[in-house]
């Protein structure tokens, strides 16, 4: 949202539990917000959310030192981590379009080396 600071904790303001899984949920929410901002081409917002993600990850590390996940939460964590990685890959593709050009160039070069000019 342009001009509005991202704070995933506000989504759970009335939720009494602040368990470890909520840290993963917050990071996944921030990741999705970064992807939305990247789709809009709002790189300032992406950078702002990325800074917030660093804080969220630091809080996760602290919480993980004393808190544990249930078996259901461990499954949820895996889903969230996969989603975060997918979002990150899509953000990178939008942020670094030259990588696609390089991949295409390398693919052509490999075919040329294999089959000749």
Number of C-alpha atoms within 10 A of each C-alpha: 10 9 6 7 11 17 14 19 15 10 10 12 10 8 9 7 10 12 15 22 21 17 22 21 18 22 24 23 21 22 23 19 20 25 23 17 20 21 15 11 13 15 14 12 22 23 14 13 22 17 11 18 20 12 13 19 15 13 13 20 14 12 16 15 9 8 12 13 14 10 9 8 16 13 12 16 20 12 12 19 16 13 16 21 13 15 19 16 13 15 20 14 14 16 15 11 10 11 13 12 11 11 11 12 11 12 12 12 14 12 11 11 10 9 8 8 7
